Each structure stands twice: as C-alpha cells, then as structure tokens.
Amino acid sequence: MNAVLDWAAALDPRLVLLSLIGVLNLWATGVTALSRAPTREKMLWVAVIFLCPIVGSVLWFVFGPKLWAERR
C-alpha cells in the first residue's frame, strides 16, 4: 500500500489535470456525436469543446445536447 501512495504523491498535478480535461473533452464529444442533434449543431459543439477545453466542456454540460433525455 505504501508503494501506491508514494506513486500517487509523485504524480505531477498538471499532468493529472490535463488528463482529466482530455477525458472530459472526449466524453463530451462522444455524447455529442451520439445525440440526435443536427450535424451542423454537432460540429459547432465539437469546435467549442476543443477550442475552449475547460469552458467549452462546462458550456456543453449545461447547454449541449442531452443524450439521456432523448432516449426516454
């Protein structure tokens, strides 16, 4: 257990944050691609997500296509 804690303590916080942002961007892009929104709207959201990674992902989460609402 001590080796795991040592490994976690040695991680660079910037690398962890960058990885989390990357995963969030990929997830937002995947859900956008699977939505039933028009293609033009999908492309606009993907552009916003990748041009402004942090703000774009937050805006997508609040205002973007809702995949889970469409499948009910």
PQR file with spaces between the fields and no chain letter, atoms N, CA, C, O and H, PARSE charges and radii, in Angstrom:
ATOM       1  N    MET     1       0.822   -1.193    0.000 -0.4000 1.5000
ATOM       2  CA   MET     1       0.000    0.000    0.000 -0.0000 2.0000
ATOM       3  C    MET     1       0.864    1.255    0.000  0.5500 1.7000
ATOM       4  O    MET     1       0.504    2.263   -0.607 -0.5500 1.4000
ATOM       5  N    ASN     2       1.987    1.192    0.670 -0.4000 1.5000
ATOM       6  CA   ASN     2       2.869    2.340    0.733 -0.0000 2.0000
ATOM       7  C    ASN     2       3.416    2.698   -0.644  0.5500 1.7000
ATOM       8  O    ASN     2       3.606    3.877   -0.945 -0.5500 1.4000
ATOM       9  H    ASN     2       2.280    0.373    1.163  0.4000 1.0000
ATOM      10  N    ALA     3       3.672    1.700   -1.481 -0.4000 1.5000
ATOM      11  CA   ALA     3       4.186    1.960   -2.831 -0.0000 2.0000
ATOM      12  C    ALA     3       3.157    2.710   -3.668  0.5500 1.7000
ATOM      13  O    ALA     3       3.522    3.576   -4.463 -0.5500 1.4000
ATOM      14  H    ALA     3       3.518    0.742   -1.237  0.4000 1.0000
ATOM      15  N    VAL     4       1.876    2.389   -3.500 -0.4000 1.5000
ATOM      16  CA   VAL     4       0.812    3.074   -4.238 -0.0000 2.0000
ATOM      17  C    VAL     4       0.732    4.525   -3.796  0.5500 1.7000
ATOM      18  O    VAL     4       0.581    5.415   -4.633 -0.5500 1.4000
ATOM      19  H    VAL     4       1.579    1.685   -2.854  0.4000 1.0000
ATOM      20  N    LEU     5       0.829    4.779   -2.504 -0.4000 1.5000
ATOM      21  CA   LEU     5       0.779    6.150   -2.004 -0.0000 2.0000
ATOM      22  C    LEU     5       1.988    6.956   -2.479  0.5500 1.7000
ATOM      23  O    LEU     5       1.858    8.131   -2.823 -0.5500 1.4000
ATOM      24  H    LEU     5       0.952    4.056   -1.824  0.4000 1.0000
ATOM      25  N    ASP     6       3.155    6.328   -2.498 -0.4000 1.5000
ATOM      26  CA   ASP     6       4.348    7.006   -2.998 -0.0000 2.0000
ATOM      27  C    ASP     6       4.197    7.361   -4.475  0.5500 1.7000
ATOM      28  O    ASP     6       4.593    8.444   -4.904 -0.5500 1.4000
ATOM      29  H    ASP     6       3.260    5.374   -2.219  0.4000 1.0000
ATOM      30  N    TRP     7       3.623    6.442   -5.248 -0.4000 1.5000
ATOM      31  CA   TRP     7       3.412    6.693   -6.678 -0.0000 2.0000
ATOM      32  C    TRP     7       2.423    7.841   -6.877  0.5500 1.7000
ATOM      33  O    TRP     7       2.650    8.708   -7.721 -0.5500 1.4000
ATOM      34  H    TRP     7       3.301    5.561   -4.900  0.4000 1.0000
ATOM      35  N    ALA     8       1.332    7.858   -6.114 -0.4000 1.5000
ATOM      36  CA   ALA     8       0.320    8.901   -6.238 -0.0000 2.0000
ATOM      37  C    ALA     8       0.883   10.253   -5.820  0.5500 1.7000
ATOM      38  O    ALA     8       0.549   11.273   -6.424 -0.5500 1.4000
ATOM      39  H    ALA     8       1.147    7.154   -5.428  0.4000 1.0000
ATOM      40  N    ALA     9       1.724   10.277   -4.807 -0.4000 1.5000
ATOM      41  CA   ALA     9       2.311   11.529   -4.351 -0.0000 2.0000
ATOM      42  C    ALA     9       3.316   12.078   -5.356  0.5500 1.7000
ATOM      43  O    ALA     9       3.552   13.285   -5.399 -0.5500 1.4000
ATOM      44  H    ALA     9       1.996    9.449   -4.316  0.4000 1.0000
ATOM      45  N    ALA    10       3.906   11.207   -6.160 -0.4000 1.5000
ATOM      46  CA   ALA    10       4.919   11.634   -7.126 -0.0000 2.0000
ATOM      47  C    ALA    10       4.304   12.162   -8.426  0.5500 1.7000
ATOM      48  O    ALA    10       5.020   12.723   -9.255 -0.5500 1.4000
ATOM      49  H    ALA    10       3.714   10.227   -6.125  0.4000 1.0000
ATOM      50  N    LEU    11       2.986   11.993   -8.621 -0.4000 1.5000
ATOM      51  CA   LEU    11       2.355   12.468   -9.855 -0.0000 2.0000
ATOM      52  C    LEU    11       2.380   13.985   -9.929  0.5500 1.7000
ATOM      53  O    LEU    11       2.212   14.675   -8.924 -0.5500 1.4000
ATOM      54  H    LEU    11       2.403   11.537   -7.948  0.4000 1.0000
ATOM      55  N    ASP    12       2.588   14.483  -11.115 -0.4000 1.5000
ATOM      56  CA   ASP    12       2.563   15.922  -11.350 -0.0000 2.0000
ATOM      57  C    ASP    12       1.103   16.368  -11.431  0.5500 1.7000
ATOM      58  O    ASP    12       0.361   15.848  -12.263 -0.5500 1.4000
ATOM      59  H    ASP    12       2.725   13.923  -11.932  0.4000 1.0000
ATOM      60  N    PRO    13       0.671   17.306  -10.600 -0.5600 1.5000
ATOM      61  CA   PRO    13      -0.735   17.742  -10.616  0.2800 2.0000
ATOM      62  C    PRO    13      -1.173   18.305  -11.972  0.5500 1.7000
ATOM      63  O    PRO    13      -2.339   18.183  -12.348 -0.5500 1.4000
ATOM      64  N    ARG    14      -0.248   18.914  -12.699 -0.4000 1.5000
ATOM      65  CA   ARG    14      -0.600   19.446  -14.023 -0.0000 2.0000
ATOM      66  C    ARG    14      -0.933   18.324  -14.997  0.5500 1.7000
ATOM      67  O    ARG    14      -1.826   18.467  -15.832 -0.5500 1.4000
ATOM      68  H    ARG    14       0.699   19.013  -12.394  0.4000 1.0000
ATOM      69  N    LEU    15      -0.223   17.218  -14.894 -0.4000 1.5000
ATOM      70  CA   LEU    15      -0.481   16.066  -15.752 -0.0000 2.0000
ATOM      71  C    LEU    15      -1.841   15.448  -15.420  0.5500 1.7000
ATOM      72  O    LEU    15      -2.584   15.049  -16.316 -0.5500 1.4000
ATOM      73  H    LEU    15       0.503   17.102  -14.215  0.4000 1.0000
ATOM      74  N    VAL    16      -2.153   15.375  -14.153 -0.4000 1.5000
ATOM      75  CA   VAL    16      -3.449   14.832  -13.734 -0.0000 2.0000
ATOM      76  C    VAL    16      -4.575   15.720  -14.239  0.5500 1.7000
ATOM      77  O    VAL    16      -5.566   15.217  -14.768 -0.5500 1.4000
ATOM      78  H    VAL    16      -1.549   15.699  -13.425  0.4000 1.0000
ATOM      79  N    LEU    17      -4.438   17.035  -14.084 -0.4000 1.5000
ATOM      80  CA   LEU    17      -5.456   17.975  -14.556 -0.0000 2.0000
ATOM      81  C    LEU    17      -5.610   17.907  -16.071  0.5500 1.7000
ATOM      82  O    LEU    17      -6.731   17.913  -16.579 -0.5500 1.4000
ATOM      83  H    LEU    17      -3.633   17.443  -13.655  0.4000 1.0000
ATOM      84  N    LEU    18      -4.515   17.843  -16.783 -0.4000 1.5000
ATOM      85  CA   LEU    18      -4.559   17.735  -18.242 -0.0000 2.0000
ATOM      86  C    LEU    18      -5.250   16.439  -18.675  0.5500 1.7000
ATOM      87  O    LEU    18      -6.021   16.435  -19.634 -0.5500 1.4000
ATOM      88  H    LEU    18      -3.604   17.838  -16.370  0.4000 1.0000
ATOM      89  N    SER    19      -4.977   15.362  -17.978 -0.4000 1.5000
ATOM      90  CA   SER    19      -5.625   14.083  -18.297 -0.0000 2.0000
ATOM      91  C    SER    19      -7.130   14.148  -18.047  0.5500 1.7000
ATOM      92  O    SER    19      -7.914   13.651  -18.856 -0.5500 1.4000
ATOM      93  H    SER    19      -4.350   15.366  -17.198  0.4000 1.0000
ATOM      94  N    LEU    20      -7.537   14.754  -16.940 -0.4000 1.5000
ATOM      95  CA   LEU    20      -8.966   14.892  -16.643 -0.0000 2.0000
ATOM      96  C    LEU    20      -9.680   15.748  -17.680  0.5500 1.7000
ATOM      97  O    LEU    20     -10.797   15.426  -18.084 -0.5500 1.4000
ATOM      98  H    LEU    20      -6.901   15.158  -16.283  0.4000 1.0000
ATOM      99  N    ILE    21      -9.053   16.825  -18.111 -0.4000 1.5000
ATOM     100  CA   ILE    21      -9.639   17.680  -19.146 -0.0000 2.0000
ATOM     101  C    ILE    21      -9.751   16.914  -20.459  0.5500 1.7000
ATOM     102  O    ILE    21     -10.754   17.036  -21.163 -0.5500 1.4000
ATOM     103  H    ILE    21      -8.146   17.086  -17.783  0.4000 1.0000
ATOM     104  N    GLY    22      -8.735   16.129  -20.793 -0.4000 1.5000
ATOM     105  CA   GLY    22      -8.778   15.329  -22.013 -0.0000 2.0000
ATOM     106  C    GLY    22      -9.893   14.301  -22.002  0.5500 1.7000
ATOM     107  O    GLY    22     -10.590   14.122  -23.001 -0.5500 1.4000
ATOM     108  H    GLY    22      -7.921   16.031  -20.221  0.4000 1.0000
ATOM     109  N    VAL    23     -10.063   13.628  -20.876 -0.4000 1.5000
ATOM     110  CA   VAL    23     -11.138   12.639  -20.755 -0.0000 2.0000
ATOM     111  C    VAL    23     -12.497   13.324  -20.840  0.5500 1.7000
ATOM     112  O    VAL    23     -13.406   12.814  -21.496 -0.5500 1.4000
ATOM     113  H    VAL    23      -9.496   13.774  -20.065  0.4000 1.0000
ATOM     114  N    LEU    24     -12.647   14.469  -20.189 -0.4000 1.5000
ATOM     115  CA   LEU    24     -13.905   15.216  -20.248 -0.0000 2.0000
ATOM     116  C    LEU    24     -14.222   15.651  -21.675  0.5500 1.7000
ATOM     117  O    LEU    24     -15.373   15.569  -22.105 -0.5500 1.4000
ATOM     118  H    LEU    24     -11.909   14.884  -19.656  0.4000 1.0000
ATOM     119  N    ASN    25     -13.221   16.108  -22.408 -0.4000 1.5000
ATOM     120  CA   ASN    25     -13.429   16.513  -23.803 -0.0000 2.0000
ATOM     121  C    ASN    25     -13.836   15.329  -24.676  0.5500 1.7000
ATOM     122  O    ASN    25     -14.743   15.450  -25.500 -0.5500 1.4000
ATOM     123  H    ASN    25     -12.286   16.175  -22.059  0.4000 1.0000
ATOM     124  N    LEU    26     -13.182   14.200  -24.504 -0.4000 1.5000
ATOM     125  CA   LEU    26     -13.534   13.017  -25.289 -0.0000 2.0000
ATOM     126  C    LEU    26     -14.944   12.534  -24.965  0.5500 1.7000
ATOM     127  O    LEU    26     -15.691   12.142  -25.861 -0.5500 1.4000
ATOM     128  H    LEU    26     -12.446   14.101  -23.834  0.4000 1.0000
ATOM     129  N    TRP    27     -15.303   12.562  -23.698 -0.4000 1.5000
ATOM     130  CA   TRP    27     -16.646   12.139  -23.298 -0.0000 2.0000
ATOM     131  C    TRP    27     -17.701   13.080  -23.871  0.5500 1.7000
ATOM     132  O    TRP    27     -18.713   12.626  -24.408 -0.5500 1.4000
ATOM     133  H    TRP    27     -14.696   12.880  -22.970  0.4000 1.0000
ATOM     134  N    ALA    28     -17.471   14.381  -23.761 -0.4000 1.5000
ATOM     135  CA   ALA    28     -18.425   15.355  -24.299 -0.0000 2.0000
ATOM     136  C    ALA    28     -18.561   15.205  -25.809  0.5500 1.7000
ATOM     137  O    ALA    28     -19.666   15.305  -26.342 -0.5500 1.4000
ATOM     138  H    ALA    28     -16.650   14.749  -23.325  0.4000 1.0000
ATOM     139  N    THR    29     -17.462   14.968  -26.498 -0.4000 1.5000
ATOM     140  CA   THR    29     -17.507   14.782  -27.950 -0.0000 2.0000
ATOM     141  C    THR    29     -18.263   13.511  -28.314  0.5500 1.7000
ATOM     142  O    THR    29     -19.053   13.511  -29.258 -0.5500 1.4000
ATOM     143  H    THR    29     -16.565   14.887  -26.065  0.4000 1.0000
ATOM     144  N    GLY    30     -18.032   12.445  -27.587 -0.4000 1.5000
ATOM     145  CA   GLY    30     -18.732   11.183  -27.859 -0.0000 2.0000
ATOM     146  C    GLY    30     -20.234   11.299  -27.656  0.5500 1.7000
ATOM     147  O    GLY    30     -21.009   10.818  -28.482 -0.5500 1.4000
ATOM     148  H    GLY    30     -17.390   12.445  -26.820  0.4000 1.0000
ATOM     149  N    VAL    31     -20.648   11.927  -26.575 -0.4000 1.5000
ATOM     150  CA   VAL    31     -22.080   12.092  -26.318 -0.0000 2.0000
ATOM     151  C    VAL    31     -22.700   13.010  -27.362  0.5500 1.7000
ATOM     152  O    VAL    31     -23.831   12.783  -27.792 -0.5500 1.4000
ATOM     153  H    VAL    31     -20.018   12.318  -25.904  0.4000 1.0000
ATOM     154  N    THR    32     -21.977   14.038  -27.772 -0.4000 1.5000
ATOM     155  CA   THR    32     -22.475   14.936  -28.813 -0.0000 2.0000
ATOM     156  C    THR    32     -22.643   14.182  -30.123  0.5500 1.7000
ATOM     157  O    THR    32     -23.639   14.369  -30.822 -0.5500 1.4000
ATOM     158  H    THR    32     -21.058   14.222  -27.424  0.4000 1.0000
ATOM     159  N    ALA    33     -21.684   13.337  -30.461 -0.4000 1.5000
ATOM     160  CA   ALA    33     -21.767   12.576  -31.709 -0.0000 2.0000
ATOM     161  C    ALA    33     -22.944   11.597  -31.695  0.5500 1.7000
ATOM     162  O    ALA    33     -23.534   11.331  -32.742 -0.5500 1.4000
ATOM     163  H    ALA    33     -20.875   13.186  -29.893  0.4000 1.0000
ATOM     164  N    LEU    34     -23.287   11.063  -30.530 -0.4000 1.5000
ATOM     165  CA   LEU    34     -24.385   10.107  -30.434 -0.0000 2.0000
ATOM     166  C    LEU    34     -25.760   10.768  -30.315  0.5500 1.7000
ATOM     167  O    LEU    34     -26.784   10.089  -30.394 -0.5500 1.4000
ATOM     168  H    LEU    34     -22.807   11.279  -29.680  0.4000 1.0000
ATOM     169  N    SER    35     -25.784   12.081  -30.127 -0.4000 1.5000
ATOM     170  CA   SER    35     -27.070   12.760  -29.971 -0.0000 2.0000
ATOM     171  C    SER    35     -27.797   12.850  -31.310  0.5500 1.7000
ATOM     172  O    SER    35     -27.219   12.601  -32.369 -0.5500 1.4000
ATOM     173  H    SER    35     -24.952   12.633  -30.063  0.4000 1.0000
ATOM     174  N    ARG    36     -29.054   13.205  -31.239 -0.4000 1.5000
ATOM     175  CA   ARG    36     -29.862   13.342  -32.456 -0.0000 2.0000
ATOM     176  C    ARG    36     -29.893   14.776  -32.957  0.5500 1.7000
ATOM     177  O    ARG    36     -30.740   15.131  -33.776 -0.5500 1.4000
ATOM     178  H    ARG    36     -29.523   13.407  -30.379  0.4000 1.0000
ATOM     179  N    ALA    37     -29.000   15.581  -32.484 -0.4000 1.5000
ATOM     180  CA   ALA    37     -28.924   16.978  -32.919 -0.0000 2.0000
ATOM     181  C    ALA    37     -28.518   17.033  -34.396  0.5500 1.7000
ATOM     182  O    ALA    37     -27.889   16.105  -34.904 -0.5500 1.4000
ATOM     183  H    ALA    37     -28.311   15.292  -31.818  0.4000 1.0000
ATOM     184  N    PRO    38     -28.877   18.117  -35.079 -0.5600 1.5000
ATOM     185  CA   PRO    38     -28.443   18.264  -36.476  0.2800 2.0000
ATOM     186  C    PRO    38     -26.908   18.286  -36.579  0.5500 1.7000
ATOM     187  O    PRO    38     -26.218   18.681  -35.639 -0.5500 1.4000
ATOM     188  N    THR    39     -26.401   17.863  -37.714 -0.4000 1.5000
ATOM     189  CA   THR    39     -24.953   17.763  -37.918 -0.0000 2.0000
ATOM     190  C    THR    39     -24.257   19.095  -37.710  0.5500 1.7000
ATOM     191  O    THR    39     -23.168   19.145  -37.138 -0.5500 1.4000
ATOM     192  H    THR    39     -26.961   17.542  -38.477  0.4000 1.0000
ATOM     193  N    ARG    40     -24.867   20.161  -38.164 -0.4000 1.5000
ATOM     194  CA   ARG    40     -24.259   21.492  -38.012 -0.0000 2.0000
ATOM     195  C    ARG    40     -24.088   21.836  -36.529  0.5500 1.7000
ATOM     196  O    ARG    40     -23.058   22.374  -36.124 -0.5500 1.4000
ATOM     197  H    ARG    40     -25.751   20.120  -38.629  0.4000 1.0000
ATOM     198  N    GLU    41     -25.101   21.521  -35.731 -0.4000 1.5000
ATOM     199  CA   GLU    41     -25.028   21.792  -34.296 -0.0000 2.0000
ATOM     200  C    GLU    41     -23.961   20.921  -33.630  0.5500 1.7000
ATOM     201  O    GLU    41     -23.241   21.381  -32.744 -0.5500 1.4000
ATOM     202  H    GLU    41     -25.938   21.083  -36.060  0.4000 1.0000
ATOM     203  N    LYS    42     -23.868   19.668  -34.059 -0.4000 1.5000
ATOM     204  CA   LYS    42     -22.840   18.781  -33.517 -0.0000 2.0000
ATOM     205  C    LYS    42     -21.444   19.325  -33.797  0.5500 1.7000
ATOM     206  O    LYS    42     -20.591   19.356  -32.910 -0.5500 1.4000
ATOM     207  H    LYS    42     -24.453   19.294  -34.779  0.4000 1.0000
ATOM     208  N    MET    43     -21.219   19.752  -35.035 -0.4000 1.5000
ATOM     209  CA   MET    43     -19.899   20.270  -35.409 -0.0000 2.0000
ATOM     210  C    MET    43     -19.567   21.537  -34.624  0.5500 1.7000
ATOM     211  O    MET    43     -18.417   21.743  -34.234 -0.5500 1.4000
ATOM     212  H    MET    43     -21.912   19.726  -35.756  0.4000 1.0000
ATOM     213  N    LEU    44     -20.552   22.372  -34.397 -0.4000 1.5000
ATOM     214  CA   LEU    44     -20.333   23.589  -33.623 -0.0000 2.0000
ATOM     215  C    LEU    44     -19.940   23.241  -32.187  0.5500 1.7000
ATOM     216  O    LEU    44     -19.009   23.831  -31.637 -0.5500 1.4000
ATOM     217  H    LEU    44     -21.486   22.204  -34.714  0.4000 1.0000
ATOM     218  N    TRP    45     -20.644   22.287  -31.582 -0.4000 1.5000
ATOM     219  CA   TRP    45     -20.312   21.891  -30.213 -0.0000 2.0000
ATOM     220  C    TRP    45     -18.918   21.271  -30.134  0.5500 1.7000
ATOM     221  O    TRP    45     -18.175   21.552  -29.193 -0.5500 1.4000
ATOM     222  H    TRP    45     -21.400   21.808  -32.028  0.4000 1.0000
ATOM     223  N    VAL    46     -18.559   20.447  -31.087 -0.4000 1.5000
ATOM     224  CA   VAL    46     -17.225   19.836  -31.076 -0.0000 2.0000
ATOM     225  C    VAL    46     -16.152   20.924  -31.193  0.5500 1.7000
ATOM     226  O    VAL    46     -15.123   20.854  -30.520 -0.5500 1.4000
ATOM     227  H    VAL    46     -19.163   20.219  -31.851  0.4000 1.0000
ATOM     228  N    ALA    47     -16.386   21.917  -32.036 -0.4000 1.5000
ATOM     229  CA   ALA    47     -15.433   23.025  -32.173 -0.0000 2.0000
ATOM     230  C    ALA    47     -15.303   23.798  -30.867  0.5500 1.7000
ATOM     231  O    ALA    47     -14.193   24.133  -30.452 -0.5500 1.4000
ATOM     232  H    ALA    47     -17.222   21.973  -32.583  0.4000 1.0000
ATOM     233  N    VAL    48     -16.416   24.080  -30.225 -0.4000 1.5000
ATOM     234  CA   VAL    48     -16.383   24.813  -28.951 -0.0000 2.0000
ATOM     235  C    VAL    48     -15.658   23.999  -27.889  0.5500 1.7000
ATOM     236  O    VAL    48     -14.859   24.543  -27.126 -0.5500 1.4000
ATOM     237  H    VAL    48     -17.317   23.808  -30.562  0.4000 1.0000
ATOM     238  N    ILE    49     -15.930   22.704  -27.836 -0.4000 1.5000
ATOM     239  CA   ILE    49     -15.313   21.844  -26.829 -0.0000 2.0000
ATOM     240  C    ILE    49     -13.797   21.802  -26.996  0.5500 1.7000
ATOM     241  O    ILE    49     -13.070   21.844  -26.004 -0.5500 1.4000
ATOM     242  H    ILE    49     -16.579   22.263  -28.456  0.4000 1.0000
ATOM     243  N    PHE    50     -13.312   21.720  -28.224 -0.4000 1.5000
ATOM     244  CA   PHE    50     -11.871   21.591  -28.428 -0.0000 2.0000
ATOM     245  C    PHE    50     -11.128   22.918  -28.497  0.5500 1.7000
ATOM     246  O    PHE    50      -9.938   22.966  -28.187 -0.5500 1.4000
ATOM     247  H    PHE    50     -13.903   21.685  -29.030  0.4000 1.0000
ATOM     248  N    LEU    51     -11.798   23.995  -28.893 -0.4000 1.5000
ATOM     249  CA   LEU    51     -11.122   25.291  -28.930 -0.0000 2.0000
ATOM     250  C    LEU    51     -11.033   25.928  -27.550  0.5500 1.7000
ATOM     251  O    LEU    51     -10.083   26.660  -27.270 -0.5500 1.4000
ATOM     252  H    LEU    51     -12.765   23.956  -29.145  0.4000 1.0000
ATOM     253  N    CYS    52     -11.988   25.665  -26.700 -0.4000 1.5000
ATOM     254  CA   CYS    52     -12.002   26.168  -25.319 -0.0000 2.0000
ATOM     255  C    CYS    52     -12.220   24.982  -24.390  0.5500 1.7000
ATOM     256  O    CYS    52     -13.343   24.782  -23.927 -0.5500 1.4000
ATOM     257  H    CYS    52     -12.760   25.071  -26.928  0.4000 1.0000
ATOM     258  N    PRO    53     -11.202   24.194  -24.102 -0.5600 1.5000
ATOM     259  CA   PRO    53     -11.393   22.911  -23.426  0.2800 2.0000
ATOM     260  C    PRO    53     -12.156   22.983  -22.099  0.5500 1.7000
ATOM     261  O    PRO    53     -13.091   22.208  -21.897 -0.5500 1.4000
ATOM     262  N    ILE    54     -11.796   23.863  -21.220 -0.4000 1.5000
ATOM     263  CA   ILE    54     -12.445   23.889  -19.911 -0.0000 2.0000
ATOM     264  C    ILE    54     -13.809   24.552  -20.010  0.5500 1.7000
ATOM     265  O    ILE    54     -14.815   23.970  -19.603 -0.5500 1.4000
ATOM     266  H    ILE    54     -11.036   24.492  -21.384  0.4000 1.0000
ATOM     267  N    VAL    55     -13.850   25.756  -20.544 -0.4000 1.5000
ATOM     268  CA   VAL    55     -15.109   26.494  -20.658 -0.0000 2.0000
ATOM     269  C    VAL    55     -16.050   25.792  -21.632  0.5500 1.7000
ATOM     270  O    VAL    55     -17.256   25.735  -21.388 -0.5500 1.4000
ATOM     271  H    VAL    55     -13.034   26.229  -20.875  0.4000 1.0000
ATOM     272  N    GLY    56     -15.524   25.264  -22.722 -0.4000 1.5000
ATOM     273  CA   GLY    56     -16.350   24.574  -23.711 -0.0000 2.0000
ATOM     274  C    GLY    56     -17.031   23.346  -23.140  0.5500 1.7000
ATOM     275  O    GLY    56     -18.198   23.090  -23.435 -0.5500 1.4000
ATOM     276  H    GLY    56     -14.545   25.310  -22.920  0.4000 1.0000
ATOM     277  N    SER    57     -16.311   22.581  -22.322 -0.4000 1.5000
ATOM     278  CA   SER    57     -16.905   21.391  -21.716 -0.0000 2.0000
ATOM     279  C    SER    57     -17.983   21.755  -20.703  0.5500 1.7000
ATOM     280  O    SER    57     -19.011   21.083  -20.614 -0.5500 1.4000
ATOM     281  H    SER    57     -15.363   22.790  -22.082  0.4000 1.0000
ATOM     282  N    VAL    58     -17.749   22.812  -19.945 -0.4000 1.5000
ATOM     283  CA   VAL    58     -18.759   23.254  -18.980 -0.0000 2.0000
ATOM     284  C    VAL    58     -19.998   23.769  -19.714  0.5500 1.7000
ATOM     285  O    VAL    58     -21.124   23.443  -19.336 -0.5500 1.4000
ATOM     286  H    VAL    58     -16.914   23.358  -20.018  0.4000 1.0000
ATOM     287  N    LEU    59     -19.793   24.571  -20.762 -0.4000 1.5000
ATOM     288  CA   LEU    59     -20.929   25.062  -21.550 -0.0000 2.0000
ATOM     289  C    LEU    59     -21.688   23.907  -22.189  0.5500 1.7000
ATOM     290  O    LEU    59     -22.919   23.915  -22.232 -0.5500 1.4000
ATOM     291  H    LEU    59     -18.879   24.836  -21.069  0.4000 1.0000
ATOM     292  N    TRP    60     -20.958   22.916  -22.684 -0.4000 1.5000
ATOM     293  CA   TRP    60     -21.610   21.756  -23.283 -0.0000 2.0000
ATOM     294  C    TRP    60     -22.462   21.032  -22.250  0.5500 1.7000
ATOM     295  O    TRP    60     -23.590   20.630  -22.536 -0.5500 1.4000
ATOM     296  H    TRP    60     -19.959   22.909  -22.650  0.4000 1.0000
ATOM     297  N    PHE    61     -21.912   20.866  -21.038 -0.4000 1.5000
ATOM     298  CA   PHE    61     -22.641   20.153  -19.993 -0.0000 2.0000
ATOM     299  C    PHE    61     -23.937   20.884  -19.633  0.5500 1.7000
ATOM     300  O    PHE    61     -24.950   20.242  -19.356 -0.5500 1.4000
ATOM     301  H    PHE    61     -20.996   21.192  -20.806  0.4000 1.0000
ATOM     302  N    VAL    62     -23.912   22.213  -19.636 -0.4000 1.5000
ATOM     303  CA   VAL    62     -25.094   22.991  -19.262 -0.0000 2.0000
ATOM     304  C    VAL    62     -26.076   23.122  -20.422  0.5500 1.7000
ATOM     305  O    VAL    62     -27.277   22.929  -20.239 -0.5500 1.4000
ATOM     306  H    VAL    62     -23.089   22.734  -19.861  0.4000 1.0000
ATOM     307  N    PHE    63     -25.576   23.450  -21.618 -0.4000 1.5000
ATOM     308  CA   PHE    63     -26.450   23.808  -22.738 -0.0000 2.0000
ATOM     309  C    PHE    63     -26.477   22.814  -23.891  0.5500 1.7000
ATOM     310  O    PHE    63     -27.312   22.940  -24.787 -0.5500 1.4000
ATOM     311  H    PHE    63     -24.599   23.607  -21.767  0.4000 1.0000
ATOM     312  N    GLY    64     -25.593   21.839  -23.891 -0.4000 1.5000
ATOM     313  CA   GLY    64     -25.443   20.950  -25.039 -0.0000 2.0000
ATOM     314  C    GLY    64     -26.554   19.939  -25.184  0.5500 1.7000
ATOM     315  O    GLY    64     -27.470   19.885  -24.363 -0.5500 1.4000
ATOM     316  H    GLY    64     -24.915   21.737  -23.164  0.4000 1.0000
ATOM     317  N    PRO    65     -26.473   19.128  -26.243 -0.5600 1.5000
ATOM     318  CA   PRO    65     -27.487   18.101  -26.481  0.2800 2.0000
ATOM     319  C    PRO    65     -27.518   17.099  -25.345  0.5500 1.7000
ATOM     320  O    PRO    65     -26.473   16.667  -24.860 -0.5500 1.4000
ATOM     321  N    LYS    66     -28.700   16.735  -24.925 -0.4000 1.5000
ATOM     322  CA   LYS    66     -28.877   15.823  -23.798 -0.0000 2.0000
ATOM     323  C    LYS    66     -29.220   14.430  -24.309  0.5500 1.7000
ATOM     324  O    LYS    66     -30.374   14.152  -24.638 -0.5500 1.4000
ATOM     325  H    LYS    66     -29.549   17.087  -25.318  0.4000 1.0000
ATOM     326  N    LEU    67     -28.236   13.567  -24.374 -0.4000 1.5000
ATOM     327  CA   LEU    67     -28.417   12.209  -24.880 -0.0000 2.0000
ATOM     328  C    LEU    67     -29.360   11.410  -23.994  0.5500 1.7000
ATOM     329  O    LEU    67     -30.221   10.683  -24.490 -0.5500 1.4000
ATOM     330  H    LEU    67     -27.300   13.792  -24.107  0.4000 1.0000
ATOM     331  N    TRP    68     -29.196   11.547  -22.680 -0.4000 1.5000
ATOM     332  CA   TRP    68     -30.014   10.759  -21.765 -0.0000 2.0000
ATOM     333  C    TRP    68     -31.472   11.204  -21.774  0.5500 1.7000
ATOM     334  O    TRP    68     -32.345   10.394  -21.465 -0.5500 1.4000
ATOM     335  H    TRP    68     -28.497   12.137  -22.277  0.4000 1.0000
ATOM     336  N    ALA    69     -31.770   12.446  -22.111 -0.4000 1.5000
ATOM     337  CA   ALA    69     -33.159   12.920  -22.164 -0.0000 2.0000
ATOM     338  C    ALA    69     -33.849   12.433  -23.442  0.5500 1.7000
ATOM     339  O    ALA    69     -35.071   12.285  -23.460 -0.5500 1.4000
ATOM     340  H    ALA    69     -31.061   13.104  -22.361  0.4000 1.0000
ATOM     341  N    GLU    70     -33.095   12.185  -24.495 -0.4000 1.5000
ATOM     342  CA   GLU    70     -33.671   11.780  -25.782 -0.0000 2.0000
ATOM     343  C    GLU    70     -34.071   10.312  -25.804  0.5500 1.7000
ATOM     344  O    GLU    70     -34.920    9.920  -26.605 -0.5500 1.4000
ATOM     345  H    GLU    70     -32.103   12.305  -24.481  0.4000 1.0000
ATOM     346  N    ARG    71     -33.492    9.511  -24.960 -0.4000 1.5000
ATOM     347  CA   ARG    71     -33.726    8.063  -25.027 -0.0000 2.0000
ATOM     348  C    ARG    71     -34.887    7.610  -24.159  0.5500 1.7000
ATOM     349  O    ARG    71     -35.174    6.414  -24.103 -0.5500 1.4000
ATOM     350  H    ARG    71     -32.803    9.829  -24.309  0.4000 1.0000
ATOM     351  N    ARG    72     -35.554    8.517  -23.490 -0.4000 1.5000
ATOM     352  CA   ARG    72     -36.680    8.131  -22.638 -0.0000 2.0000
ATOM     353  C    ARG    72     -37.920    7.921  -23.443  0.5500 1.7000
ATOM     354  O    ARG    72     -38.968    7.591  -22.889 -0.5500 1.4000
ATOM     355  H    ARG    72     -35.321    9.488  -23.536  0.4000 1.0000
